[in-house]
Amino acid sequence: MAPLSDLSIALAFPWPPSAYLWFKSLHIVGVVVWFAGLFYLVRLFIYHREADDLAEPTREAFRSQYALMERRLANIITTPGMAVAVAMALGLLSVQPAWLHQGWMHAKLAVVAILLLYHGFCYRLMGQLREGTCRWSAKQLRALNELPTLLLVAAVLLVVFKNQFPTAWATWFLVALVVAMAASIQFYARWRRLRAEALALSSTTSRASS
């Protein structure tokens, strides 16, 4: 607990009364921008990966376009959103340093740490996709894209309930959410496969009739 006590002392600052509301408002804005960027970034990864199945020269054109979109999204929207969210969170902790001694904040900081690792991993995937060395399939990337949703739900529940966090209900809710996400991914993969087979059959039939 000593490091957290030292941190709470270091963060403490005599802000004006309105500082808390400003930090909170800008923190929410940063979080919204950050998560929107993360959700769309990995969605672009999925499209980028699926472009590998296209024939040249279409494949290279799509790959180049997706690489450009990913880089701009990550550098202009996602990372600045993360920076604002983290900076304003530090501001909130400087207004309410006592939070650092509460269990719900420890859990939330763990969630944020995972989210920051996810953010860095997205940059790694972006580089691999640009270089053509990514081994993640589109289906695996779809599963990866659901992780921020779970982290967002956990963070919101922790902030709202704080030390009255409903552990049992929240656990079952997250488990149900994971099952629903996994089922939707499997359903979508099956739908895409059946659709591709139907299109292939239709194309074959058309050529045969002509």
C-alpha positions in Angstrom: 0.0 0.0 0.0 3.0 2.3 0.5 3.5 3.0 -3.2 -0.2 3.9 -3.6 -0.1 6.1 -0.6 3.0 7.9 -2.0 1.2 8.2 -5.4 -2.0 9.7 -3.8 0.1 12.3 -2.0 2.0 13.1 -5.2 -1.2 13.5 -7.2 -3.0 15.6 -4.5 -3.4 19.2 -5.7 -5.7 22.1 -4.5 -7.8 22.3 -7.6 -10.8 24.7 -7.8 -14.3 23.2 -7.0 -15.2 22.9 -10.7 -12.0 21.0 -11.6 -13.6 17.6 -10.8 -16.5 18.2 -13.3 -14.1 19.4 -16.0 -11.8 16.4 -15.6 -14.8 14.0 -15.5 -16.4 15.5 -18.6 -13.1 15.4 -20.6 -12.3 11.9 -19.3 -15.6 10.7 -20.7 -15.0 12.4 -24.0 -11.5 10.8 -24.2 -12.9 7.3 -23.3 -15.6 7.6 -26.0 -13.1 8.6 -28.7 -10.6 6.0 -27.6 -13.0 3.1 -27.6 -14.6 4.2 -30.9 -11.1 4.2 -32.4 -10.2 0.8 -31.0 -13.5 -0.8 -32.3 -13.1 0.6 -35.8 -9.3 0.0 -35.9 -9.7 -3.8 -35.4 -12.6 -3.8 -37.8 -10.2 -2.3 -40.4 -7.8 -5.1 -39.5 -10.5 -7.6 -40.4 -11.2 -6.0 -43.8 -7.4 -5.8 -44.4 -7.0 -9.5 -43.7 -9.9 -10.4 -45.9 -8.4 -8.4 -48.7 -5.7 -11.0 -48.9 -8.2 -13.3 -50.6 -8.7 -10.9 -53.5 -6.9 -11.2 -56.8 -4.3 -8.8 -58.0 -4.2 -5.9 -58.7 -7.3 -5.4 -56.5 -5.7 -7.0 -53.5 -2.7 -4.6 -53.4 -4.9 -1.6 -53.9 -7.2 -2.6 -51.0 -4.3 -3.5 -48.8 -2.6 -0.1 -49.3 -5.8 1.7 -48.7 -6.6 -0.2 -45.5 -3.0 0.4 -44.2 -3.4 4.1 -44.8 -6.8 4.2 -43.0 -5.4 2.2 -40.1 -2.4 4.5 -39.6 -4.5 7.7 -39.7 -7.2 6.3 -37.4 -4.6 5.1 -34.9 -2.5 8.2 -34.9 -5.1 10.9 -35.3 -8.1 9.6 -33.3 -7.4 6.5 -31.2 -4.1 7.4 -29.6 -5.1 11.1 -28.9 -8.3 9.8 -27.3 -6.3 7.4 -25.1 -4.0 10.3 -24.1 -6.9 12.5 -23.1 -8.6 9.7 -21.2 -5.5 8.9 -19.2 -4.5 12.5 -18.6 -8.0 13.4 -17.3 -8.0 10.2 -15.2 -4.8 11.5 -13.5 -6.6 14.8 -13.0 -9.5 13.0 -11.3 -7.2 11.1 -9.1 -5.5 14.4 -8.1 -8.9 15.7 -7.0 -9.9 12.5 -5.3 -6.6 10.8 -4.2 -8.5 8.7 -1.6 -9.8 6.6 -4.5 -6.3 5.0 -4.7 -7.0 3.3 -1.4 -10.2 1.7 -2.5 -10.6 -1.8 -4.0 -12.8 -0.8 -6.9 -10.1 1.6 -8.2 -7.4 -1.1 -8.0 -9.7 -3.3 -10.1 -10.3 -0.4 -12.6 -6.6 0.3 -12.9 -6.1 -3.3 -13.7 -8.7 -3.1 -16.5 -7.0 0.1 -17.8 -3.6 -1.7 -17.8 -5.1 -4.5 -19.9 -6.7 -1.9 -22.3 -3.3 -0.1 -22.7 -1.7 -3.4 -23.5 -4.4 -4.1 -26.1 -3.8 -0.6 -27.6 -0.1 -1.4 -28.0 -0.9 -4.8 -29.4 -3.1 -3.2 -32.0 -0.1 -1.2 -33.2 1.9 -4.4 -33.5 -0.9 -6.0 -35.6 -1.1 -2.9 -37.7 2.6 -3.2 -38.5 2.3 -6.9 -39.3 -0.6 -6.3 -41.6 1.3 -3.6 -43.4 4.3 -5.9 -43.9 2.1 -8.9 -44.8 3.3 -11.0 -41.9 0.1 -11.1 -39.8 -0.9 -14.7 -38.9 -4.3 -13.8 -37.4 -7.3 -14.9 -39.4 -10.3 -12.6 -39.9 -12.3 -14.8 -37.5 -9.7 -14.5 -34.8 -9.6 -10.7 -35.3 -13.4 -10.6 -34.9 -13.0 -12.4 -31.5 -10.2 -10.0 -30.6 -12.4 -7.0 -31.4 -14.8 -8.1 -28.7 -12.3 -7.7 -25.9 -12.7 -3.9 -25.5 -16.4 -4.4 -25.0 -15.8 -6.7 -22.0 -13.3 -4.2 -20.6 -15.7 -1.3 -21.2 -18.5 -3.1 -19.4 -16.2 -4.0 -16.5 -14.9 -0.5 -16.1 -18.4 1.1 -16.2 -19.7 -1.3 -13.6 -16.7 -0.6 -11.3 -17.2 3.2 -11.7 -20.9 3.1 -11.1 -21.0 0.6 -8.2 -17.6 1.3 -6.7 -17.2 -0.7 -3.5 -20.7 -2.1 -3.8 -19.7 -3.9 -7.0 -22.1 -6.8 -7.5 -19.5 -9.5 -8.1 -21.8 -12.4 -8.6 -24.2 -10.7 -10.9 -21.5 -8.9 -12.9 -19.6 -12.2 -13.3 -22.6 -14.0 -14.7 -23.4 -11.0 -17.0 -19.9 -11.0 -18.4 -20.0 -14.7 -18.9 -23.3 -14.4 -20.8 -21.8 -11.6 -22.8 -18.8 -13.7 -23.8 -21.1 -16.6 -24.8 -23.3 -14.3 -26.9 -20.3 -12.8 -28.6 -18.8 -16.2 -29.4 -22.1 -17.4 -30.8 -22.5 -14.3 -33.0 -19.0 -14.7 -34.4 -19.7 -18.4 -35.2 -23.1 -17.5 -36.7 -21.6 -14.8 -38.9 -18.7 -17.1 -40.1 -21.3 -19.7 -41.0 -23.5 -17.2 -42.8 -20.5 -15.9 -44.8 -19.5 -19.4 -45.8 -23.0 -20.4 -46.9 -23.3 -17.1 -48.8 -20.0 -17.7 -50.6 -21.0 -21.2 -51.5 -24.4 -19.9 -52.8 -22.6 -17.3 -54.9 -20.2 -19.8 -56.3 -23.0 -22.2 -57.2 -24.9 -19.4 -58.9 -21.9 -18.4 -60.9 -21.2 -22.0 -62.0 -24.9 -22.5 -63.0 -24.8 -19.2 -65.0 -21.7 -20.2 -66.9 -23.1 -23.7 -67.6 -26.4 -22.3 -68.9 -24.6 -19.8 -71.2 
